[in-house]
Amino acid sequence: MDQSLAGDKLGMARYSDLLADIKMRIQQAQNRAVMSANAEMIRMYWDIGYMVAKRQGLEGWGKGLLRRLTVDLKNEFPEIQGFSERNLQLMIQFQKEYPDLFEIPQRTVAELSGSSVAERMWPQPVAEIDPNDPAQPTKDSEEIQIVQRVVAQLPWAHNVILIQKLKDLPKAFGMLGRLLSKDGVATHLLL
């Protein structure tokens, strides 16, 4: 350590504070990275469930599709786990339990052409919100955004427990809200 810090008690205390702050910041970044990766995986699982269910409906494909997807995905991504036939079925169930969870309503080009980029990027002041405008956030869309954040924070296994044990989504939403603690998810409640 630098000699100027070693002989100065005040300097040592400041150094210890700096080190503690840096360590805390590193841990925060690590936690955020894990949460971000988990949220993306949950979104990917929902998307896969949506794609498979939609294709099964359109093409009339049966369960043989899941077996084939499992084999092909394992061959294409041997280092990645999570694409078993059972997990693919769970992805479909997850998407069906939360059908609107990650769908983003799209506006037509005609709806967008009358407004500038800045108008589309920045929200309108409350006084100018048109309640009849379908692009404006509704109570339902705000609730969906809250549920998206909650669901994305939960590990996949906990989402599976929720969709398998709770058949009433309002109860599930209430439970999800109660599971969140100040520092993240109170995972012990699901075990």
N, C-alpha and C positions, 0 to 999 in steps of 0.2 A: 504494500500500500504506500501511497505517496507520503513522504516524511511530514509534510505540512498538515496532513490529516491525523497522523499517528500521535503527534504530541499535543494536539489541541482537542480537548474534550468536547467543546462546542462543535468543532469541525467534524468529529467522529459522529456526534449525534445527528448532525445535518446529513452526513453521508449515509448513516443508517436509515434515516427517513427517506432519502432519495432512493436507496436500494429497495426499501419496502414498497415505495410508490411504483417503481419500475416493475417489480415482481407482481404487484397487484394488476398493473396494466397488461402484462403478458398473460396472466391468468384470465383476465376479462376477454382479451382477444381470442385466446384458445376456446373459451366457452362460447363466444359468439360464432366462431368458425364451426364448432360442433353443432350448434343450434341451426346455423344456416345450412349446413350439409344435411341435417335431419329434415329440415323443412323442404329442401329440394327433393329428397328421396320420397317424402310423403306425397308431394305434388306429382312426382314421376309415377308412383304407384297408382294414384288416382287417374292420371292420364292413361296409363296402360290398361287399367280396369275399364275406362271409358272406351278406348279404342277397341278392345276385345269384345266388350258387350255390344257396341254399335255394329261391328263387323259380323258378330254372330247373328244379330237381328237381321241385318241386310242379306247376308249370304246363307243363312239357315244352317251354319256350321254347328256341330254338336261338341261334346266333350273331347272328342278326338283332337280338336284344335288345340286344346290346352296341353295335351300330351306332346303334340308335335312342337308347339312353341317352347315347351320346357326343354326338349332335346336340342332344338336349334339355338335357343338362347344360351344354354350351357356350352354348346360347341363354339359359339361366337364370342362369348365372354366367360371363359373357364375360371377366371380369377374372381368373378363376382358371384356371390350367393344371393338367393332371394327370388329365384325364378322357378321354383318348384311348381308342380301342377297345383298343389294345395295353396301356395301363396298367390298364384295367378287367380284362383277362385276367390281368395280373400280380397284381392285387388278389385275384382268385379263387384263383390259384395260391398266393399268400402265405397266405391263410386256410386252404387245404387242407394246406399244409406245416406250419402251426402251428394245428391245429384247436381246441385247448383254450387257446390263448394268452390270450385276453381274456374267455373265458366265466367268469362268476361263478356258482357253484352257488347256486340259490335255495332257501330253506327255505319250507315251507308256513306258512300263518298258524297252524295248529294247533301246529306246532313252536315258533313264536315266542310264542304266547299264554301259556305257562307261565312265561316269564321276564320279569323287569323290563327296562326300557330300559337301566338301568345294567349289568345282567348281560350284555345283548347287545352293549353298546358296549365294555366292558372285558374283555380276555382273562382267562381263568382262570389261577390260579397253576398251575405245572407239576404239582404234587402232585394237583390236582383234575381234570386232563384225563382224560376217558374215551376210551381208544383206540378204542372201538366207536362213538363219536359221529361220524356222517358230516360234521358241521359243523366238526369240529376239523381244523386243518391237517395234511396228510399230507406225507410226503417228496415225493410227486409235486407237491402244490400248492405246496410251498416251492420246488421246482425250477422250476415254472412261473412263480412270482413273480420268481425270479432272471432267468429267460429274458426275461420281460416287460420288466424294467428294461434288460437288455442290448439287446434288439431295439429298444426305444423310443429308445435313445441313438444307434443307427445311422441315418444318412441313408437315405432310401427306396432310392436307387440301390444302396447297399451291401447292403441287405436283398434286393434283386432279384438281385444277383450271388450271394449265398449260396443262395437258393432255386433258382437255375438251375444252379449249379455243384456244389452238394453235395446228394446225394440221401439221405444218412444223417444224420438229425437229431442223434443223439448226437455225431457228428463236428462237425456245425454248432454245437452247444452248446459243445463244447470250443473250437472256433475263435472263437466269439463271446467266450468268457471271456478268451482270449489276446489278443484285439484291444483289450480295454479297458486303457487305461493309467491312471495315477494321475490325470491331468487330463482324462480323457474317452476318446475313441476314437482308436486309432492307425490313422487312415484310410489312411495310405500303404501299409499292408499289403494293402489290397484293390485298389489301383490297378494 
